[in-house]
Amino acid sequence: MIECTTVISEKTQRELTKKTYIFSIISLVVGIIGIALYITLGTIINEPWTEIFLIFALPFGFGLIFIITLDTNYRTLKNNAMVNFYMFNDDNLSITTMKNNENIGTSQISYNNIIKVNENKNYLFLYLNRVSVLPIDKRTLSNDDVNKIKEIINKKSA
């Protein structure tokens, strides 16, 4: 049995959503450039074909919505951090979530419900589906324990 703790905070969320945030900023910038072209060319040329640049409102809108949503999530976690206590047992993963030293939930997850594992320098991310992710802080574990966790998940979810 391996036990570890992960603080679910703004920092954790930022690390998990880093690629989405960068994509959102790129979409926003592309949208701003396209809308600026529409306004500039539409004013100077005043031809109907310049309206095609209105399509850039889509990436602008998507980028803006994603950035607002992500920033809201970051602010929420900044003030309401939680702590997940993980126990990697032979048959399943047991998770206890605490907030302000109060148990707000306990779950047991079968390893075969983990569909994907991603890893970066600080975390293992265990995906239960496309949007539900369990972050495991590797800094609270030895390298041997990190490797054992990956091995357990690979064996049990195969």
N, C-alpha and C positions, 0 to 999 in steps of 0.2 A: 504494500500500500504506500502510495506517495501522497503527501499532503503539501498544499501550497496556498498562498493568499495573493489575491490581486485587487488592488484598489481600482474601482471603476470611476474614473474622474474625467475632467475635461482633457487632460493630457492623453489618457487612454483613448478617448473618442477621437481626438485629433490624429493620433497615430493610425487608428483604424480607418479613418475617412480621408487620409491625406490625398490619395489619388483622385477621389471624387471632388475634393475641394479645388485641386489644381485644374481639373477638367472644367469645373464650374467657372473659375476665373477666366480660363481661355475662352469659353463660350460667351461670357459676358463681354470680353474685349472684342471678339470677332463681331458680336452683335452691335456693339457701339460703333465700330469702324463701318459696318454696313449701313447702319442708320445714318451716320454722318455722311457717307457717300450719297445716300438717297436724298438727304436734305440739300447737300451741296450741288449735286448734279441736277436734281429736280429744280433747283432755283436757277442755276446757270443755263441748263439746256432746255428745260421745260418740255421734255418729250415723254410720251406715254411709256416707252420702254424702261425709263428710269425707275418705274414703280416695282420692277423686279427686285430692287434692293430692299423692299419692304420685307422680303423673306428673312432678312437678318434680324427682324424683331423676334423670331423664334429662338435662336440661340441666346439672344439677350435675355428673353423672358425665362428660359430654362435656367440659365446661369444665375440670374437674380434670385429665382425661387430656391434653387439649391443652396446658394450662399446664405440666404436668410434662414432657411431651415437648419442648416448645419450650425450657424452661429447661435440660433436659439437652443439647439441641443447642447452646445458647448457651455452656454451660460447656465443652463439648467444643471448640468453636472458640476459646474464650478461651485455652485452653492449647495449641492445635494449629492456629494460623493457617496458611493456605496462600496462595500467590501465583499468580494466573493471568496469563500473558503472552499477549496476543491479537495476532494479525496478520490484519488484514482484507485479504485478497488479492482479485484480480479474480474468481476462481472459487469461493473458499471461505474459511472462517474457520479459522485454525490456532490451537490453544490448547495451551500448555505449562503444566502445573501443577507448582509447586515447593513442597516442604515441608522446612524446615531446610536450605536450599540444595541439596536433592537433587531431581532430576527424578523425579516419581512418575507422570507420564503426559503423553502428547501425543495430541491428537486433531485431525482435520480434519473440519469440518462444512460441508456444502453449505448455502448460504443458503436454499434451498427447504425445509430441515428446520426452519427457524425459523418457528413458527406464530403467534407474537404478540410484540409489543414494547411494554413498558410503560416509563414514564419518571417519575422524580420529580426533586427538586432535585439530588440527588447521583449518581443511577445511571440507566443504561439497563438494563432487565431483558429479556434475550432468552430467550423460552420455547421449549424444544424439545418439550415436552409439558406436561401439567397440573402436573407436579411437578419437572421438570428445568429449572433456570433458570441462565443465565449472567449474572452481574452485571458491568456495565462501569462503572467509576468515571469519571464525566464530569469530575471535578476534575483528572484526569491528561491531559485532552484540551482542545484549543481548541474554541470554539463551532463553527468551520468543520468540524473533524474529526467532532464529534458529528453535525452535519447530514449530512456525507458518509456516515457509517456508516448513519444512518437511510435515506438515499437508496439506498445499495447494497442494504440488506436489503429495502427496499420493491420495488426493481426486480427483484431476483433471486428473491424469494419469491412474487412475483405470478404 
